[in-house]
């Protein structure tokens, strides 16, 4: 299945899109070693501990990336999501491109009500942004499209890290 914007892409981008779409999972060989971070992250969100959330996100990201021999990146957690008439920004991935490393920025509060983001949504946003990094660094894709395969990879990470009986 392709998303509607696929038909507007140039031929080279369509090839990258199809490559991305064909990758349905990211195996985490040491997922069990990373699972203890999950309840700690959930607790830090409940306690609204921005610095703790940032530290745990960085450690979780580094664990995922190290297990796949992928360059590490910086993770920043900021307070309230930016918003405009287009909606709210949940997370942002910025490739290294001249910087020492790539950067993921996450926001811990919703824009309108300024409430702490639900744990599951926050974790999925982190994993979503990590998938962009993995597209470039692990799979060596020239672009990181939101394909069905991309969303399957995000879900595969989530389900390896959050056992079905512990998902909040």
C-alpha positions as CSV (number, residue, x, y, z in Angstrom):
1,X,0.0,0.0,0.0
2,X,1.3,3.5,-0.8
3,X,0.1,6.7,0.7
4,X,-1.4,9.3,-1.7
5,X,1.6,11.6,-1.8
6,X,3.6,8.8,-3.3
7,X,2.1,9.5,-6.8
8,X,3.5,13.1,-6.7
9,X,7.1,12.0,-6.0
10,X,9.8,12.0,-8.7
11,X,11.0,8.5,-9.8
12,X,14.1,8.5,-7.6
13,X,12.1,9.4,-4.5
14,X,9.6,6.6,-5.4
15,X,12.4,4.1,-5.4
16,X,13.5,5.3,-1.9
17,X,9.8,5.2,-0.7
18,X,9.5,1.6,-1.9
19,X,12.8,0.6,-0.2
20,X,11.5,2.1,3.0
21,X,8.1,0.5,2.7
22,X,9.7,-3.0,2.3
23,X,11.4,-2.8,5.7
24,X,8.7,-3.9,8.2
25,X,10.7,-4.4,11.4
26,X,13.8,-3.3,13.3
27,X,15.2,-6.2,15.4
28,X,16.6,-5.1,18.8
29,X,19.0,-7.9,19.8
30,X,19.1,-6.5,23.4
31,X,15.5,-5.4,23.8
32,X,15.3,-7.0,27.3
33,X,18.2,-4.9,28.5
34,X,16.3,-1.7,27.5
35,X,12.9,-2.7,28.9
36,X,13.8,-1.4,32.4
37,X,13.9,2.2,31.0
38,X,10.2,2.0,30.1
39,X,8.7,2.2,33.6
40,X,11.3,4.7,34.6
41,X,10.3,6.9,31.7
42,X,6.6,6.5,32.5
43,X,7.3,7.5,36.1
44,X,9.4,10.6,35.1
45,X,6.5,11.7,32.9
46,X,4.0,11.3,35.8
47,X,6.3,13.3,38.0
48,X,6.8,16.0,35.2
49,X,10.5,15.7,35.6
50,X,11.8,17.2,32.3
51,X,15.5,16.7,33.1
52,X,14.8,13.0,34.1
53,X,12.7,12.4,31.0
54,X,15.5,13.9,28.8
55,X,18.1,11.7,30.4
56,X,16.0,8.5,30.1
57,X,15.2,9.3,26.5
58,X,18.8,9.8,25.7
59,X,19.8,6.5,27.5
60,X,17.0,4.6,25.7
61,X,17.9,6.1,22.3
62,X,21.6,5.3,22.9
63,X,20.8,1.7,23.8
64,X,18.7,1.2,20.7
65,X,21.3,2.8,18.4
66,X,24.3,1.1,20.0
67,X,22.6,-2.3,19.6
68,X,22.4,-1.7,15.9
69,X,25.9,0.0,15.6
70,X,24.4,3.3,14.5
71,X,25.9,6.7,15.4
72,X,24.4,8.2,18.6
73,X,22.5,11.4,18.6
74,X,21.4,14.1,21.0
75,X,18.0,14.1,22.6
76,X,16.4,17.3,23.9
77,X,13.1,17.4,25.8
78,X,11.4,20.8,25.9
79,X,8.3,22.0,27.7
80,X,5.3,22.9,25.5
81,X,4.8,21.8,22.0
82,X,5.0,24.5,19.3
83,X,1.8,25.0,17.4
84,X,0.2,27.0,14.7
85,X,-2.8,26.7,12.3
86,X,-1.1,23.4,11.0
87,X,-1.4,21.7,14.4
88,X,1.1,20.8,17.1
89,X,4.7,19.5,16.6
90,X,5.2,16.4,18.7
91,X,8.8,15.6,17.8
92,X,11.5,16.8,15.4
93,X,14.4,14.9,13.9
94,X,17.3,17.0,12.5
95,X,20.1,15.0,10.7
96,X,23.7,15.8,11.6
97,X,24.3,17.8,8.4
98,X,27.3,19.8,9.6
99,X,26.6,19.3,13.3
100,X,28.6,16.9,15.5
101,X,25.5,14.6,15.7
102,X,21.8,14.4,14.7
103,X,19.3,15.8,17.2
104,X,15.9,14.7,18.3
105,X,13.7,17.3,20.0
106,X,10.6,16.1,21.9
107,X,8.0,18.2,23.8
108,X,6.5,16.9,27.0
109,X,3.4,19.1,27.2
110,X,0.5,19.6,24.8
111,X,0.2,23.0,23.2
112,X,-3.4,23.9,24.0
113,X,-3.9,22.5,27.5
114,X,-0.2,22.3,28.4
115,X,-0.8,18.9,29.9
116,X,2.0,16.3,30.1
117,X,1.8,14.0,27.1
118,X,0.5,10.5,27.7
119,X,3.3,8.0,28.2
120,X,2.5,5.8,25.2
121,X,2.2,8.7,22.8
122,X,5.5,10.2,24.1
123,X,7.4,7.0,23.8
124,X,6.0,6.4,20.3
125,X,7.1,9.9,19.3
126,X,10.6,9.2,20.5
127,X,10.6,5.9,18.5
128,X,9.2,7.7,15.5
129,X,12.0,10.2,15.5
130,X,14.6,7.4,16.1
131,X,13.2,5.6,13.0
132,X,14.1,8.7,10.9
133,X,17.7,8.4,12.2
134,X,17.7,4.7,11.5
135,X,16.5,5.2,8.0
136,X,19.5,7.4,7.2
137,X,22.1,5.7,9.3
138,X,21.2,2.0,9.4
139,X,19.4,1.6,6.1
140,X,21.3,4.3,4.3
141,X,18.2,5.7,2.7
142,X,18.6,9.1,1.0
143,X,15.3,10.2,2.5
144,X,13.0,9.1,5.4
145,X,9.4,8.9,4.2
146,X,6.4,8.1,6.3
147,X,5.6,4.8,4.6
148,X,3.5,1.9,5.9
149,X,6.9,0.2,6.5
150,X,8.1,3.2,8.5
151,X,5.1,2.9,10.8
152,X,5.6,-0.9,11.1
153,X,9.2,-0.3,12.1
154,X,8.1,2.2,14.8
155,X,5.6,-0.4,16.1
156,X,8.1,-3.1,16.1
157,X,10.4,-1.1,18.3
158,X,7.5,-0.3,20.7
159,X,6.4,-3.9,21.0
160,X,9.9,-5.1,21.7
161,X,10.4,-2.5,24.5
162,X,6.9,-2.6,26.0
163,X,5.6,-6.1,26.7
164,X,1.9,-6.4,25.9
165,X,1.0,-7.0,29.6
166,X,2.8,-3.8,30.8
167,X,1.6,-1.2,28.2
168,X,0.1,1.8,29.9
